[in-house]
Amino acid sequence: MNPSLPTESDESDLVRLLTPEGARVEHADAGWSGTDADLFALYRDMVLTRRIDTEGYALQRHGELGLWPPCLGQEAVQVGTAHALRAQDMAFPTYRDHGVAWVRGVPPERLLGIYRGTEHGGWDPAEHGIALPAIIIGAQTLHAAGYAMGVLMDEAVGHADSSRDAAVAVYLGDGATSQGDTLEAMSWAASFSLPLVFVIENNQYAISTATSRQTTVPLVRRAAGFGIHGVRVDGNDVLASQAVMEAALGRARDGHGPTVIEAVTYRRGAHTTSDDPSRYRAGEETEYWEARDPIARVRVLLDSLGTFERELAELDAEAEALGERLRSACRTLPEPDLAALFDLVHVETTPELREQQEAAIAWKALDTEETAS
């Protein structure tokens, strides 16, 4: 049996509110009470996330980017959970969470800059409520635990910002659950009852290693070992993803500690553009998950409402415009000022760094003179 084709028993514990066929269903432990306008907003962000992703992939294939990590197929869990976040919350993403960045207001050009090598880091995390993407697998879980500890300590001492009622979310893949950093972060989160939600995007593969080779039980069960509340959700269902995230963030804000969400989804593309997924997975597997497309099921539901014909047509045009915007922006991204990197290492630049910075400036000036001559 193909290890990434779930059986009916594998999905028996999933929270699901929208079937792959686009039908609304009830669940005893979760509910989505949004309006039709809210439904369209979720659909819009998923469609535009996919457009950002497909443009990034195409730009890399045309030699405009050094690398691109596709998120095709994972739009629902990213957009749904991000919609549950409040302005005061902080998210810690992976390098694949383009949908979270989009919902948090990060200009997609900044994503391109990271993979074109024209950005020193990306964006201001405080401005958008989302940290820079982590490249080291699982490292962001410790960053998130530390931030959540700070939130907790601010509240304990009556910090001026403690009324913000902030919570923290960290996104990770199934492969990160095999890393020590993640286990340490869960241990700290449980021990200190941190306001932290772990969102495991179980896309079935850690590069080429199937989840079934990493664990013999669902990943959410690891939460119980730390005394953390856990929930398993259909990660291709944007309604369920938002609903379980809102509940988890509510628990965090109310002082009930962390939650682990295992979102069962699928990475339909390559791990990155340097990967060939055809070497480790079969075509029938991809076809199975394509039939469970997260965007298609919402489109079926929207079409059944019969009230968004104009908005859907406008969205098609908006997606086209976004694609053109990204293609144009990519080719005009400015080269970075490498000397400015030295100002970003410490709050107060050390004499050694200043000396190195001056050497970098002198080297740049010499290189410019030689080029001109």
Secondary structure by P-SEA (a helix, b strand, c coil): cccccccccccccccccccccccccccccccccccaaaaaaaaaaaaaaaaaaaaaaaaaaaccccbbbbcccaaaaaaaaaaaccccbbbbbcccaaaaaaaacccaaaaaaaaacccccccccccccccccccccaaaaaaaaaaaaaaaaaaaacccccccbbbbbbbbcccccccaaaaaaaaaaaaacccbbbbbcccccccccccccccccccccccccccbbbbbcccccaaaaaaaaaaaaaaaaaccbbbbbbccccccccccccccccccccaaaaaaaaaacaaaaaaaaaaaacccaaaaaaaaaaaaaaaaaaaaaaaaccccccccccccccccccaaaaaaaaaaaaaaaaaaaaaac
